[in-house]
Amino acid sequence: MVQTATAPARTRAALRALLAAFASLAVILIPLGSAHAAGRLVIESGHVDAFNVTAEGDALKLNLKEDVTGQHVTHKPEDVELHVKSAALKDIPKAFPGAPKAYFLPMSQDQKLLWPGWDTLSTQGKGFDKSIKLKFDKVEGPGQIHLFGQDSFGGIAPLLENGSMDLKAGAVRNQEMPAHTHANWVFTKPGVYTLTLHAEGRKGGKKVSSNKATYTFTVGDEFKGKADAKAEKPAPAPAPAPAPAPKPEDSTTPKKPSDTAPTAAAPAPKDSTKPAAPANPAPADKPKPRTSTPKAKAPEKPAAPAPKAKPKAKAKAAAPAKEAKTPAKHAAPAAPAMPEAPAKEEPKAPVCTATEVVRDATQDEIKAATSISKAKVGGSYTIPANTHVHPNWVFSKPGTYKLTIRQSVKGKDGKSYSDTSTLTFNVGSSSGATSGHFDFGSRFENGKLISSIKDDRKSPAQWVDPSSISFGLGNAAKAKAPAGIEFIAPAGSDVWMIGSTQAPSVPWVGANSMHPSIIQNTTGEITQTLVSASGPGNVGVFTSGNFGQIVGQKWYSSTAGSGSSVSAAKDRKSAKIGQIFKDGKGYKIVDLKGKTEDGADCDLSADQIVEAGGSADYAKSVTGDAPAGSASDLPRTGAEVTGLAGTAAALIIVGAGTAVARRRFQ
């Protein structure tokens, strides 16, 4: 109380700084990809099951589920704004809806953009028929919305009834089986779009309808946070715009300038309020350049002409008001304790040294290393945190295939963890699971990584041991190979496949990093590396590209026969890092562990592993990171090189660049 009376300016400055610090902390705590505007949650990137249908007793419920602010968080659709960034504006080929240019959200996730889909899995096992229909009662917006999928080889696949791709009033999506689905979304113009729909199913022969829900999409950066605005009115603004050539026409200009005002208007009020506190015009000129110069320099300018304490305090009070990020930087010059921070760093971090460790090999590692064949195996893929993805699995001949895959994560404790397991595919046979949704991923329990498969055939889903399930690919999985996948099979030949989109009587196998224990205990990313493969033919696993690209990103592949990326050594002396050898007690494997001088465990980097004698592939499989300059060390096989050339040529035919193909393939 006394301080307020004797030093009001200093107290106000401190209060402003404190409030600004809290504001910056709030900004930090808001999950990436989300924000709040006018009471709504704004989601602009990440996984969203926009149309989430669940069964409760004899009723169906329609809401929104997202994995951006947490895991499987549900909301009333009316409380959320789904934002499509301007970065989604793409050139679209003539044969595709929305050409030549529109806002495009791809079926395969782009980490920087919104990834909306729908989910009806929670209706199974509740007495409802498998088919659930999404009926669009009302669709409004300044342009058109197109919704479509694509087949496994890049072709357009309509998703709405009657082969339609136009998402408008009266459109119906018939989800024939319980599924979790994503699609390609196209918005032809920027603005605000609203979709009102309901879900419809049948139980005991009776029709059951869900609640109606309204979803709002804002398209284009200028419309972010404007979910409650009308979409049709901003579009006609260009027509009245020429009329206000005179000056007084401010009533019409807000419509057009509203698109650009946020960027220009934001600094203006901040600069105008800052000079208002200091009465001098001179300090008012200095805050303006600070908006265009690095913020670190901002405190230096007032510091130079600062023989007086009061102007200095005013300058500091004005700076935090600019934006939430600046208070932390202004606190540094204000507190003399900050220069002492380097002194605290004097105790050097313990040095982590690579140490060879011999351990017992697992059965999967023994099988992988002792298989004798000329088969070539290679490839790995890192699943981003808290998401799932469905690649294409293509097999060139009927028979039983076993793919041994190592999964690796980084724990929040800084350590690396890995586990190896085997997936079994019975190709040309109905033996095993022939339908249903599955995700291959991991759990983290008792300090160990455990490979698991998420089985969605029941609700709730179960995470099970990979050895407990095999997948049957019968006649429904049979297709003709197109040009562009010669690294697996020649064009026109028979192949058996699990596609990136769900198909009847075919198991739908994806990859998943969404188990709660992975999110809680690791950085979230899971790296999957193909260690070995066996089977009568070739195998290729890859994601589909956009707009006709057959191969988007290659995960891994194996040529015919059985083989491994790591063979067995004759004895301990000849065994390299990551190799198996046999001694009198059985099979062992040489690993690298990080140790400090006092013997404590520590985490090695991929570069350290390579420097200590490990291969680049081994380093990546253990840490999840590729060592610097390791492109030449990655496994390359004749099949992979041929596939690169063949697929690159095929991608040229469909309009894709070879540069993209080369980058994706390794």
C-alpha positions as CSV (number, residue, x, y, z in Angstrom):
1,M,0.0,0.0,0.0
2,V,2.8,2.4,0.8
3,Q,4.6,1.6,-2.4
4,T,1.5,2.4,-4.4
5,A,1.3,5.8,-2.8
6,T,5.0,6.8,-3.1
7,A,5.9,5.2,-6.4
8,P,2.8,4.8,-8.5
9,A,4.7,4.8,-11.8
10,R,7.1,2.1,-10.7
11,T,4.2,-0.1,-9.3
12,R,2.2,0.3,-12.5
13,A,5.2,-0.7,-14.5
14,A,5.8,-3.7,-12.4
15,L,2.1,-4.7,-12.5
16,R,2.1,-4.4,-16.3
17,A,5.2,-6.5,-16.5
18,L,3.7,-9.1,-14.2
19,L,0.4,-9.2,-16.2
20,A,2.4,-9.5,-19.4
21,A,4.4,-12.3,-18.0
22,F,1.2,-14.2,-17.1
23,A,-0.1,-13.5,-20.6
24,S,3.1,-14.9,-22.1
25,L,2.8,-17.9,-19.9
26,A,-0.8,-18.4,-21.0
27,V,0.4,-18.3,-24.6
28,I,3.0,-21.0,-23.9
29,L,0.5,-23.2,-22.2
30,I,-2.0,-23.1,-25.2
31,P,-1.3,-26.3,-27.2
32,L,0.1,-25.7,-30.6
33,G,-2.6,-25.8,-33.3
34,S,-5.3,-24.3,-31.1
35,A,-6.3,-21.0,-29.6
36,H,-9.5,-19.3,-28.4
37,A,-11.6,-16.6,-30.0
38,A,-14.9,-15.2,-28.9
39,G,-15.5,-18.2,-26.6
40,R,-14.7,-20.7,-29.3
41,L,-11.8,-23.1,-29.4
42,V,-9.9,-22.4,-32.7
43,I,-8.2,-25.5,-34.1
44,E,-5.9,-24.9,-37.2
45,S,-3.7,-28.0,-37.2
46,G,-3.7,-31.5,-35.9
47,H,-6.1,-34.4,-35.8
48,V,-9.9,-33.8,-35.5
49,D,-12.7,-36.3,-35.9
50,A,-15.2,-33.6,-36.8
51,F,-18.2,-35.8,-37.2
52,N,-17.8,-38.2,-34.2
53,V,-20.8,-40.5,-33.9
54,T,-21.3,-42.5,-30.7
55,A,-24.1,-44.8,-29.5
56,E,-25.7,-44.3,-26.1
57,G,-28.4,-46.8,-25.3
58,D,-30.9,-46.5,-28.1
59,A,-29.7,-43.1,-29.2
60,L,-27.0,-41.8,-31.5
61,K,-25.0,-38.7,-30.5
62,L,-23.0,-36.4,-32.9
63,N,-20.2,-34.3,-31.5
64,L,-16.6,-33.3,-32.2
65,K,-13.5,-35.2,-31.0
66,E,-9.9,-33.8,-31.2
67,D,-6.4,-34.8,-30.3
68,V,-4.9,-31.3,-30.3
69,T,-5.6,-30.0,-26.7
70,G,-5.4,-33.5,-25.3
71,Q,-6.4,-37.0,-26.3
72,H,-9.9,-37.8,-27.6
73,V,-11.2,-34.6,-26.1
74,T,-14.9,-34.1,-27.1
75,H,-16.7,-30.8,-27.7
76,K,-20.0,-29.5,-28.9
77,P,-19.3,-28.6,-32.5
78,E,-20.8,-25.1,-32.0
79,D,-18.0,-24.4,-29.5
80,V,-15.2,-25.0,-32.0
81,E,-13.9,-23.1,-35.0
82,L,-12.1,-25.3,-37.5
83,H,-9.6,-23.0,-39.3
84,V,-8.1,-23.6,-42.7
85,K,-4.9,-21.7,-43.0
86,S,-3.9,-19.7,-46.1
87,A,-1.0,-22.1,-46.5
88,A,-3.6,-24.6,-47.7
89,L,-4.1,-22.7,-50.9
90,K,-2.8,-25.0,-53.6
91,D,-2.6,-25.3,-57.4
92,I,-4.9,-28.2,-58.3
93,P,-4.7,-30.3,-61.5
94,K,-7.5,-30.0,-64.0
95,A,-8.9,-33.5,-63.3
96,F,-9.5,-32.8,-59.7
97,P,-12.3,-30.9,-57.9
98,G,-11.4,-27.2,-57.2
99,A,-9.1,-26.7,-60.1
100,P,-7.1,-24.6,-60.8
101,K,-6.6,-23.2,-57.3
102,A,-8.3,-23.8,-54.0
103,Y,-7.7,-24.4,-50.3
104,F,-6.8,-28.1,-49.9
105,L,-6.7,-30.3,-46.8
106,P,-5.2,-33.7,-47.9
107,M,-6.4,-37.1,-46.9
108,S,-2.9,-38.0,-45.6
109,Q,-2.0,-35.7,-42.7
110,D,0.0,-32.5,-43.2
111,Q,1.3,-31.7,-39.8
112,K,1.0,-27.9,-40.4
113,L,-2.7,-28.1,-41.4
114,L,-6.0,-29.1,-40.0
115,W,-6.7,-32.8,-40.5
116,P,-10.5,-33.3,-40.2
117,G,-12.3,-36.7,-40.6
118,W,-15.1,-38.6,-39.0
119,D,-15.5,-41.6,-36.7
120,T,-18.3,-44.2,-36.3
121,L,-16.3,-46.9,-34.5
122,S,-18.0,-46.2,-31.2
123,T,-21.4,-47.3,-32.6
124,Q,-20.3,-51.0,-32.9
125,G,-21.3,-53.5,-30.3
126,K,-24.3,-51.4,-29.3
127,G,-27.0,-53.2,-31.3
128,F,-26.9,-50.7,-34.3
129,D,-26.5,-51.8,-37.9
130,K,-23.0,-51.3,-39.3
131,S,-24.1,-48.6,-41.7
132,I,-24.2,-45.0,-40.3
133,K,-25.2,-42.2,-42.6
134,L,-24.1,-38.6,-42.2
135,K,-26.8,-36.4,-43.7
136,F,-26.0,-32.7,-44.5
137,D,-29.1,-30.6,-43.8
138,K,-27.6,-27.2,-44.5
139,V,-24.3,-26.0,-46.0
140,E,-23.5,-22.3,-46.4
141,G,-20.4,-20.4,-47.5
142,P,-18.9,-18.1,-50.1
143,G,-17.8,-21.0,-52.3
144,Q,-18.1,-24.7,-52.8
145,I,-16.8,-27.5,-50.6
146,H,-15.6,-30.7,-52.3
147,L,-15.1,-34.0,-50.4
148,F,-13.5,-37.0,-51.9
149,G,-11.1,-39.8,-51.2
150,Q,-8.6,-41.6,-53.4
151,D,-7.9,-45.2,-54.2
152,S,-4.6,-46.8,-53.2
153,F,-3.0,-46.0,-56.6
154,G,-3.9,-42.3,-56.6
155,G,-7.3,-42.3,-58.4
156,I,-10.3,-40.2,-57.3
157,A,-12.8,-42.0,-55.1
158,P,-16.1,-40.2,-54.5
159,L,-17.3,-40.6,-50.9
160,L,-20.8,-39.2,-51.1
161,E,-23.9,-41.0,-52.3
162,N,-24.6,-41.1,-56.1
163,G,-20.9,-40.6,-56.8
164,S,-21.0,-37.0,-55.8
165,M,-18.0,-35.0,-54.6
166,D,-20.0,-31.8,-53.8
167,L,-20.6,-31.3,-50.1
168,K,-23.9,-29.3,-50.2
169,A,-27.3,-29.4,-48.6
170,G,-28.8,-32.9,-49.2
171,A,-25.5,-34.6,-49.5
172,V,-25.1,-38.0,-47.8
173,R,-22.1,-39.9,-46.7
174,N,-23.0,-43.6,-46.1
175,Q,-20.3,-45.1,-43.8
176,E,-21.1,-48.7,-44.6
177,M,-19.0,-50.1,-41.8
178,P,-17.7,-48.8,-38.4
179,A,-14.6,-46.8,-39.3
180,H,-12.3,-43.9,-38.6
181,T,-12.0,-42.1,-41.9
182,H,-10.2,-39.1,-43.5
183,A,-10.7,-37.5,-46.8
184,N,-9.6,-34.7,-49.2
185,W,-11.3,-31.4,-48.5
186,V,-11.4,-28.6,-51.0
187,F,-12.8,-25.1,-50.3
188,T,-12.9,-22.9,-53.4
189,K,-13.0,-19.5,-51.7
190,P,-11.9,-17.9,-48.5
191,G,-14.5,-17.1,-45.9
192,V,-16.8,-18.6,-43.3
193,Y,-18.6,-21.9,-44.0
194,T,-21.2,-23.6,-41.9
195,L,-22.3,-27.3,-42.1
196,T,-25.4,-28.5,-40.3
197,L,-25.9,-32.3,-40.3
198,H,-27.1,-35.3,-38.3
199,A,-26.2,-38.9,-38.2
200,E,-28.7,-41.7,-39.0
201,G,-28.6,-45.4,-38.3
202,R,-30.9,-48.3,-37.5
203,K,-31.4,-50.4,-34.4
204,G,-33.8,-53.3,-34.2
205,G,-35.2,-52.4,-37.6
206,K,-36.0,-48.9,-36.5
207,K,-34.5,-45.7,-37.8
208,V,-32.6,-43.7,-35.2
209,S,-31.4,-40.1,-35.8
210,S,-28.9,-38.1,-33.8
211,N,-29.0,-34.5,-32.7
212,K,-28.3,-31.9,-35.4
213,A,-25.0,-30.2,-35.0
214,T,-23.5,-27.1,-36.8
215,Y,-19.8,-27.0,-37.7
216,T,-17.9,-23.8,-38.7
217,F,-14.9,-23.7,-40.9
218,T,-13.0,-20.4,-41.4
219,V,-10.9,-20.5,-44.6
220,G,-8.0,-18.1,-45.1
221,D,-5.9,-16.4,-42.4
222,E,-8.0,-13.2,-42.7
223,F,-11.0,-15.1,-41.4
224,K,-9.4,-16.7,-38.4
225,G,-11.4,-16.0,-35.3
226,K,-14.4,-14.9,-37.3
227,A,-16.6,-18.0,-36.9
228,D,-19.6,-15.9,-36.0
229,A,-19.4,-13.7,-39.1
230,K,-21.5,-14.4,-42.2
231,A,-19.6,-16.0,-45.1
232,E,-21.6,-14.6,-47.9
233,K,-21.2,-10.9,-47.1
234,P,-17.5,-10.5,-47.2
235,A,-17.4,-12.0,-50.7
236,P,-19.5,-9.3,-52.5
237,A,-17.5,-6.5,-50.9
238,P,-15.4,-5.9,-54.0
239,A,-18.6,-4.6,-55.9
240,P,-19.4,-1.7,-53.6
241,A,-15.7,-1.0,-53.1
242,P,-15.2,1.2,-56.2
243,A,-18.1,3.4,-55.2
244,P,-16.4,4.9,-52.0
245,A,-13.8,6.7,-54.1
246,P,-14.6,9.8,-51.9
247,K,-13.3,9.9,-48.4
248,P,-16.4,9.5,-46.1
249,E,-17.3,6.0,-47.2
250,D,-16.0,4.3,-44.1
251,S,-19.1,2.1,-43.8
252,T,-18.2,0.1,-46.9
253,T,-14.5,-0.1,-46.4
254,P,-14.5,-2.1,-43.2
255,K,-15.6,-5.1,-45.3
256,K,-12.6,-5.0,-47.5
257,P,-9.9,-3.7,-45.1
258,S,-11.1,-6.2,-42.5
259,D,-9.1,-8.8,-44.4
260,T,-5.9,-6.8,-44.1
261,A,-6.6,-4.8,-41.0
262,P,-5.4,-7.3,-38.4
263,T,-1.8,-7.0,-39.6
264,A,-1.7,-3.3,-40.0
265,A,-3.9,-2.3,-37.1
266,A,-2.3,-4.4,-34.5
267,P,0.9,-2.4,-34.2
268,A,-0.9,0.9,-34.5
269,P,-2.8,0.9,-31.2
270,K,0.3,-0.5,-29.5
271,D,2.5,2.4,-30.7
272,S,-0.2,4.9,-29.9
273,T,-0.7,3.8,-26.4
274,K,3.0,3.6,-25.6
275,P,3.8,7.3,-26.4
276,A,0.7,8.2,-24.4
277,A,2.3,7.3,-21.2
278,P,5.5,9.4,-21.6
279,A,4.5,13.0,-22.4
280,N,7.6,13.5,-24.5
281,P,7.3,13.1,-28.3
282,A,11.0,12.0,-28.5
283,P,10.5,8.6,-26.7
284,A,7.3,8.2,-28.8
285,D,9.5,7.9,-31.9
286,K,11.7,5.2,-30.5
287,P,9.1,2.5,-29.7
288,K,8.0,2.5,-33.4
289,P,11.2,1.2,-34.8
290,R,11.2,-1.5,-32.2
291,T,8.4,-3.3,-34.0
292,S,10.6,-3.9,-37.0
293,T,13.9,-4.5,-35.3
294,P,14.9,-7.5,-33.2
295,K,13.2,-7.3,-29.8
296,A,16.5,-8.0,-28.1
297,K,17.7,-4.6,-29.2
298,A,14.6,-2.8,-27.9
299,P,15.8,-2.3,-24.4
300,E,19.2,-1.2,-25.6
301,K,17.8,2.0,-27.2
302,P,16.1,3.4,-24.2
303,A,19.1,2.3,-22.1
304,A,21.5,4.7,-24.0
305,P,19.7,7.9,-23.2
306,A,18.9,6.8,-19.7
307,P,20.7,8.9,-17.2
308,K,17.2,9.5,-15.8
309,A,15.4,6.6,-14.0
310,K,11.9,7.7,-14.9
311,P,12.0,7.7,-18.7
312,K,13.7,4.3,-18.4
313,A,10.9,2.9,-16.3
314,K,8.3,4.2,-18.7
315,A,10.1,2.6,-21.7
316,K,10.1,-0.7,-19.9
317,A,6.4,-0.4,-19.0
318,A,5.5,0.3,-22.6
319,A,7.5,-2.6,-24.1
320,P,5.6,-5.4,-22.3
321,A,2.3,-4.0,-23.7
322,K,3.5,-4.7,-27.2
323,E,3.0,-8.5,-27.2
324,A,3.1,-11.4,-24.8
325,K,6.5,-12.6,-25.9
326,T,8.4,-9.4,-25.0
327,P,8.1,-9.3,-21.1
328,A,10.6,-12.1,-20.6
329,K,13.2,-10.4,-22.8
330,H,12.7,-7.1,-21.0
331,A,13.0,-8.7,-17.7
332,A,16.6,-9.7,-18.5
333,P,18.0,-6.1,-18.7
334,A,15.9,-5.1,-15.7
335,A,17.3,-7.8,-13.4
336,P,21.0,-7.6,-12.7
337,A,20.9,-11.3,-11.7
338,M,20.6,-12.4,-15.4
339,P,24.2,-11.7,-16.3
340,E,25.1,-14.1,-13.6
341,A,23.4,-17.0,-15.5
342,P,26.5,-17.9,-17.4
343,A,28.3,-18.4,-14.1
344,K,25.7,-21.0,-13.1
345,E,26.5,-22.9,-16.3
346,E,30.2,-23.4,-15.1
347,P,29.5,-26.9,-13.8
348,K,29.7,-28.8,-17.1
349,A,27.2,-31.4,-18.0
350,P,28.5,-34.9,-17.5
351,V,30.1,-36.3,-20.7
352,C,28.2,-39.2,-22.2
353,T,30.5,-41.9,-23.6
354,A,29.6,-44.8,-25.8
355,T,30.2,-48.1,-24.2
356,E,29.8,-51.5,-25.8
357,V,27.4,-53.8,-24.0
358,V,26.6,-57.5,-24.8
359,R,23.1,-58.7,-24.1
360,D,21.0,-61.7,-24.9
361,A,19.3,-61.5,-28.4
362,T,15.6,-61.8,-28.6
363,Q,13.9,-64.6,-30.7
364,D,12.9,-62.1,-33.4
365,E,16.5,-60.8,-33.6
366,I,17.8,-64.3,-33.8
367,K,15.4,-65.2,-36.7
368,A,16.2,-62.0,-38.5
369,A,19.9,-62.4,-38.3
370,T,20.2,-66.2,-39.0
371,S,18.0,-66.2,-42.1
372,I,20.2,-67.1,-45.1
373,S,19.1,-65.5,-48.4
374,K,20.0,-62.9,-51.0
375,A,16.9,-60.9,-50.0
376,K,17.3,-57.2,-49.4
377,V,15.5,-55.3,-46.7
378,G,15.5,-51.6,-45.8
379,G,13.6,-48.5,-44.8
380,S,12.2,-46.8,-41.8
381,Y,9.5,-44.2,-41.0
382,T,8.9,-41.9,-38.1
383,I,5.3,-41.5,-37.0
384,P,4.7,-38.0,-35.7
385,A,3.5,-37.6,-32.1
386,N,-0.1,-38.3,-31.1
387,T,-1.4,-39.3,-34.5
388,H,-2.1,-42.3,-36.8
389,V,-1.5,-43.0,-40.4
390,H,-2.5,-45.6,-42.9
391,P,0.0,-46.6,-45.6
392,N,-0.4,-49.1,-48.5
393,W,0.9,-52.6,-47.9
394,V,1.6,-54.3,-51.2
395,F,2.6,-58.0,-51.7
396,S,3.7,-59.4,-55.1
397,K,2.9,-63.1,-54.6
398,P,0.6,-65.3,-52.4
399,G,2.0,-66.9,-49.3
400,T,3.0,-66.1,-45.8
401,Y,5.1,-63.0,-45.0
402,K,6.7,-62.1,-41.8
403,L,7.9,-58.5,-41.3
404,T,10.1,-57.9,-38.2
405,I,10.0,-54.3,-37.2
406,R,11.9,-52.4,-34.5
407,Q,10.1,-49.5,-32.9
408,S,12.1,-46.8,-31.1
409,V,11.2,-43.8,-29.0
410,K,12.9,-41.2,-26.9
411,G,11.7,-41.0,-23.3
412,K,11.0,-37.7,-21.5
413,D,13.9,-38.8,-19.3
414,G,16.2,-38.3,-22.3
415,K,16.8,-42.1,-22.7
416,S,16.1,-44.1,-25.8
417,Y,13.9,-47.2,-25.8
418,S,13.2,-49.8,-28.4
419,D,11.4,-53.1,-29.0
420,T,11.2,-55.6,-31.8
421,S,8.2,-57.6,-33.0
422,T,6.9,-59.4,-36.0
423,L,3.8,-58.9,-38.1
424,T,2.3,-61.9,-40.1
425,F,0.4,-61.5,-43.3
426,N,-1.3,-64.6,-45.0
427,V,-1.5,-63.4,-48.6
428,G,-4.0,-65.1,-50.9
429,S,-5.7,-66.7,-47.9
430,S,-8.6,-66.0,-45.6
431,S,-6.6,-67.2,-42.6
432,G,-6.4,-64.6,-39.9
433,A,-8.2,-61.2,-39.6
434,T,-9.9,-60.4,-42.9
435,S,-11.6,-57.2,-41.9
436,G,-11.5,-54.5,-39.2
437,H,-9.3,-51.6,-38.2
438,F,-5.9,-52.1,-36.7
439,D,-3.0,-49.8,-35.8
440,F,0.6,-51.0,-35.2
441,G,2.2,-49.0,-32.4
442,S,3.7,-49.2,-28.9
443,R,2.9,-48.9,-25.2
444,F,5.3,-47.8,-22.5
445,E,5.0,-49.8,-19.3
446,N,7.4,-50.2,-16.3
447,G,10.2,-48.4,-18.1
448,K,10.0,-50.6,-21.2
449,L,8.7,-50.1,-24.7
450,I,6.2,-52.8,-25.7
451,S,5.2,-53.3,-29.4
452,S,1.4,-53.6,-29.7
453,I,-1.5,-53.6,-32.1
454,K,-4.6,-51.6,-31.5
455,D,-7.6,-53.8,-32.4
456,D,-10.6,-51.7,-33.1
457,R,-13.0,-54.6,-33.8
458,K,-14.5,-54.0,-30.4
459,S,-15.4,-50.9,-28.5
460,P,-13.4,-49.8,-26.6
461,A,-10.4,-50.9,-28.6
462,Q,-7.9,-53.3,-27.2
463,W,-4.0,-53.1,-27.4
464,V,-2.8,-56.6,-28.0
465,D,0.5,-58.5,-28.7
466,P,1.4,-58.6,-32.4
467,S,2.0,-62.3,-32.2
468,S,-1.7,-62.8,-31.3
469,I,-3.0,-61.6,-34.7
470,S,-2.3,-62.5,-38.3
471,F,-3.8,-60.7,-41.3
472,G,-5.6,-62.6,-44.1
473,L,-5.5,-61.0,-47.6
474,G,-8.0,-62.9,-49.8
475,N,-9.6,-62.2,-53.1
476,A,-10.9,-58.9,-51.9
477,A,-7.3,-57.7,-51.5
478,K,-6.3,-58.7,-55.0
479,A,-5.6,-55.9,-57.6
480,K,-3.6,-55.1,-60.7
481,A,-0.3,-53.3,-60.2
482,P,-0.2,-49.9,-61.9
483,A,2.9,-48.4,-63.5
484,G,5.0,-46.8,-60.8
485,I,5.4,-49.5,-58.2
486,E,8.0,-51.6,-60.1
487,F,10.1,-51.9,-57.0
488,I,7.3,-54.3,-55.9
489,A,5.7,-55.7,-59.1
490,P,5.6,-55.0,-62.8
491,A,2.7,-53.0,-64.2
492,G,-0.3,-55.2,-64.9
493,S,0.7,-58.1,-62.6
494,D,-1.4,-59.4,-59.7
495,V,-0.7,-57.9,-56.3
496,W,-2.4,-58.2,-52.9
497,M,-2.8,-55.1,-50.9
498,I,-4.1,-53.3,-47.8
499,G,-4.9,-49.9,-49.1
500,S,-4.6,-46.5,-47.4
501,T,-8.4,-46.4,-47.4
502,Q,-10.6,-49.0,-45.9
503,A,-12.1,-51.7,-48.1
504,P,-14.6,-54.4,-47.3
505,S,-13.3,-57.9,-46.4
506,V,-9.7,-56.5,-46.1
507,P,-8.0,-55.8,-42.8
508,W,-7.1,-52.1,-42.5
509,V,-3.7,-51.9,-40.9
510,G,-2.1,-48.5,-40.0
511,A,0.5,-47.1,-37.6
512,N,-0.3,-45.3,-34.3
513,S,1.5,-43.1,-31.8
514,M,-1.6,-42.3,-29.7
515,H,-1.4,-44.7,-26.8
516,P,-1.7,-42.6,-23.6
517,S,1.5,-44.1,-22.1
518,I,3.5,-43.0,-25.2
519,I,2.1,-39.5,-24.9
520,Q,2.8,-39.3,-21.2
521,N,6.3,-40.9,-21.1
522,T,8.0,-40.1,-24.4
523,T,8.5,-37.3,-26.8
524,G,5.6,-38.8,-28.8
525,E,7.3,-39.9,-32.0
526,I,7.8,-43.5,-32.9
527,T,10.4,-44.7,-35.4
528,Q,9.6,-48.0,-37.1
529,T,12.5,-49.7,-38.9
530,L,12.1,-52.9,-41.0
531,V,14.8,-55.3,-39.6
532,S,14.0,-58.4,-41.5
533,A,11.4,-59.9,-43.8
534,S,10.5,-63.4,-45.1
535,G,8.0,-64.4,-47.8
536,P,7.7,-65.7,-51.4
537,G,7.5,-62.3,-53.0
538,N,8.4,-58.6,-52.8
539,V,6.9,-56.3,-50.2
540,G,6.4,-52.5,-50.3
541,V,4.9,-50.2,-47.7
542,F,4.3,-46.5,-48.7
543,T,1.8,-43.7,-48.3
544,S,-0.3,-42.4,-51.2
545,G,0.6,-39.1,-52.8
546,N,-1.8,-36.3,-53.6
547,F,-3.5,-35.5,-57.0
548,G,-2.6,-38.7,-58.7
549,Q,0.8,-39.4,-57.2
550,I,1.0,-43.2,-56.6
551,V,3.8,-43.1,-54.1
552,G,3.8,-40.3,-51.6
553,Q,6.5,-41.5,-49.1
554,K,8.1,-44.9,-49.0
555,W,8.4,-46.5,-45.6
556,Y,10.2,-49.8,-46.2
557,S,10.5,-52.7,-48.7
558,S,11.9,-56.2,-49.1
559,T,12.7,-58.3,-52.1
560,A,11.6,-62.0,-52.5
561,G,12.7,-64.6,-50.0
562,S,13.9,-64.0,-46.5
563,G,16.6,-61.7,-45.3
564,S,17.7,-59.1,-42.8
565,S,19.3,-55.7,-42.6
566,V,21.7,-57.1,-40.0
567,S,23.4,-60.5,-40.5
568,A,24.9,-62.7,-37.8
569,A,28.7,-62.5,-37.0
570,K,30.9,-65.5,-36.6
571,D,32.1,-64.6,-33.1
572,R,32.4,-61.8,-30.5
573,K,35.6,-60.4,-32.1
574,S,34.1,-60.0,-35.5
575,A,30.7,-58.8,-34.3
576,K,30.0,-55.1,-35.1
577,I,27.7,-52.8,-33.2
578,G,24.1,-54.2,-33.6
579,Q,25.2,-57.6,-34.8
580,I,24.3,-61.0,-33.3
581,F,26.9,-63.6,-32.6
582,K,26.8,-67.0,-30.9
583,D,28.8,-68.1,-27.9
584,G,28.5,-71.1,-25.5
585,K,25.5,-69.6,-23.8
586,G,23.4,-68.9,-27.0
587,Y,22.9,-65.9,-29.2
588,K,24.1,-62.5,-28.0
589,I,24.0,-59.0,-29.6
590,V,26.4,-56.1,-29.3
591,D,24.7,-52.9,-28.3
592,L,26.0,-49.4,-27.4
593,K,25.0,-47.7,-24.1
594,G,25.7,-44.3,-22.9
595,K,27.6,-44.0,-19.7
596,T,28.9,-41.0,-17.7
597,E,32.2,-40.9,-15.8
598,D,30.4,-42.0,-12.6
599,G,28.7,-44.9,-14.4
600,A,25.3,-43.4,-14.7
601,D,23.2,-44.1,-17.8
602,C,22.9,-41.4,-20.4
603,D,21.5,-41.0,-23.9
604,L,23.7,-41.2,-27.0
605,S,23.1,-39.2,-30.1
606,A,22.9,-40.8,-33.5
607,D,26.2,-39.2,-34.4
608,Q,27.9,-40.6,-31.3
609,I,26.7,-44.1,-32.2
610,V,28.2,-43.8,-35.7
611,E,31.4,-42.4,-34.4
612,A,31.7,-45.4,-32.0
613,G,31.3,-47.9,-34.9
614,G,27.5,-48.3,-35.3
615,S,25.9,-48.1,-38.7
616,A,23.7,-45.2,-39.7
617,D,20.7,-47.6,-39.9
618,Y,21.4,-49.0,-36.4
619,A,21.8,-45.4,-35.0
620,K,18.5,-44.4,-36.4
621,S,16.7,-47.5,-35.2
622,V,18.0,-46.9,-31.7
623,T,17.6,-43.1,-31.4
624,G,14.9,-42.4,-34.0
625,D,17.2,-39.8,-35.6
626,A,19.4,-40.0,-38.7
627,P,23.0,-39.1,-38.1
628,A,24.4,-36.1,-40.0
629,G,25.4,-37.0,-43.5
630,S,24.0,-40.5,-43.3
631,A,22.1,-40.6,-46.6
632,S,24.7,-42.7,-48.2
633,D,24.7,-45.1,-45.2
634,L,21.0,-46.0,-45.5
635,P,20.2,-49.4,-46.8
636,R,20.1,-49.4,-50.6
637,T,19.1,-52.4,-52.7
638,G,18.6,-53.2,-56.3
639,A,14.9,-53.3,-55.8
640,E,14.9,-49.9,-54.1
641,V,17.0,-48.3,-56.8
642,T,14.8,-49.8,-59.5
643,G,11.7,-48.7,-57.6
644,L,13.1,-45.1,-57.4
645,A,13.6,-44.9,-61.2
646,G,10.3,-46.6,-62.0
647,T,8.2,-44.7,-59.6
648,A,9.9,-41.4,-60.6
649,A,8.9,-42.0,-64.2
650,A,5.4,-42.9,-63.2
651,L,5.1,-39.8,-61.1
652,I,6.2,-37.7,-64.1
653,I,3.3,-39.2,-66.1
654,V,0.8,-38.2,-63.4
655,G,2.4,-34.8,-63.0
656,A,4.7,-35.3,-60.1
657,G,8.3,-34.1,-59.9
658,T,11.2,-36.5,-59.7
659,A,12.8,-34.3,-57.0
660,V,9.9,-35.1,-54.7
661,A,10.2,-38.8,-55.6
662,R,13.9,-38.9,-54.8
663,R,13.5,-37.1,-51.5
664,R,10.6,-39.3,-50.4
665,F,12.2,-42.6,-51.4
666,Q,15.2,-42.6,-49.1
